[in-house]
Amino acid sequence: MLTSQDRARMTADLQAIRDDRPVSIAIRRNNSTLAAQTVRIARGGNVQAGVTDTEGLQAAVGAVIVVGDATLNIQPGDRFTVAGTLYEVSAIHPNRDHGTQAQARQVH
């Protein structure tokens, strides 16, 4: 069983990972833009990447993981731009006790 010290260490570890390469993102949801939040964008290890064809247009899609704290306001379908690259959130990992991890697709 995890102790409160274990849980505090897990939270601190996830914050350290995020803060190693922090990026500020402003999420666009429906017709709103949320306040900027600090995350880390990392290449998705086991998330599929490839090429999609939407209405006759092809786009390269790369998978990324978005890492933030437990209060990160992010949902599937959210969009944000980092360094001129558009991302769309596809899934949120369910366990958010110590931090938030979301899968997103990078569209070029």
Secondary structure, 3 states (H helix, E strand, C coil): CCCHHHHHHHHHHHHHHHHHCCEEECCEECCEECCCEEEEEEECCCCCCEEEEECCEEEEEEEEEEEECCCCCCCCCCEEEECCEEEEEEEECCCCCCCEEEEEEEEC
